[in-house]
Amino acid sequence: MEAYVVDSAEWRRMLGRLVEEVEVVGPVERKDQPGFVRFHRLARPEEFVEDYTATTLPPKKAFFPPVEELFTVSPGDPPVIEPVGSEAPFVLAGVHPCDLAAIHALDRACASPPADTRWKLNRGRAAVIGMDCLPDEYCFCASIGTCEARKPCDLFLTPIQGGYLVEVHSDAGKKLLQDVRALEAKERDLEDAEEWRRKKRERMKAEFPATPEEFARLLDQGGLEDVWREVAERCYSCGSCNTVCPACFCFNVEDDFNDRLDGAVRRRTWDSCQLPEFALVAGEHNHRGERWERVRHRWHRKFLYLYKQFGIPFCTGCGRCSRACTADINIVDVSGRLVEFSRKERSHD
């Protein structure tokens, strides 16, 4: 792996050049909510926020928007179907390791048959610049194994004295560094970056209670209904946890017809397995009509079903769900309760 050093001023100059050449999506402060950060198109490099911990919505929205038009239908014999979408390249910058891990997980899930062609199209348009961060009390990426994730970034920046250590992870990343005043990294620069990572690990207070493999096995054994019901007593089934999750990918599809009923737009929108109608089917049967069943499904989806299929949990330790929960349900606390309950039950067998 090649590594270089870029000072802060040169990084801003690089951002400015990119903003002039292509669309750049990065962390910017919300004008309607000062102090909160979102991924949005940069109008100028000064908008880029470097010291955020987590955005409200994850950067997956650059590839999988909350509301996305898929195609339009116009009159004709047969009707004319026109795909909607852009092929223009763009740069997604300032992506933290936990969110890189989520994009990597979604790359795998969306490539699994039947493949999500829209995800593949949008991913193929983007270069990704990762950036390291410092955690808050909700982050637990160190114990879930994503603290130092690099896939699928093209460049990765770690703050060091006076600027950044820049790791090159692809040919596309090397191309981004063209015309950038970058010095080859020396041993002290690598040590500075390692010191940053050490501080990051030290500041991480939340800790997941088991390895992904152990936790998947625990969930697969079952017998945890009492805990699911406890949590469900507090849950509002609002779907906030799924909405902010960087690795959730469920969606709904709807057709919106015009007033004359001779044209339509097909859209897909994010959906949540915690909403009461999510598992409702024809005949008014609901496969998960009870709230505790939906709560259980969320943990099984993140840590069991997809873990069995892809060998990784679809939770990356970002803590967004715990921050967003209106009922103060914390994913680490609940998982700890599940581990504790399971061990107690097994000791009685």
Secondary structure, DSSP 8 states (H G I E B T S, - for coil): -EEEEEEHHHHHHHHHHHHHHSEEEEEEE-SSSTT-EEEEE-SSGGG--SS-S--SS-GGGGTS-SEEEEEEEESSSS-EEEE------EEEEEE-HHHHHHHHHHHHHHHSSS--HHHHHHHHTEEEEEE-----TT--HHHHT-TT--TT-SEEEEEETTEEEEEE-SHHHHHHTTT---EE--HHHHHHHHHHHHHHHHH-----SS-HHHHHHHHHH---HHHHHHHHHH-----HHHHH-SS---EEEEEEE-TTSS-EEEEEEE--TTSTTTTEETTTEETT-SHHHHHHHHHHIIIIIHHHHHSS-S--S--HHHHH-TT---HHHHHHHHHHHHHHHHHH-
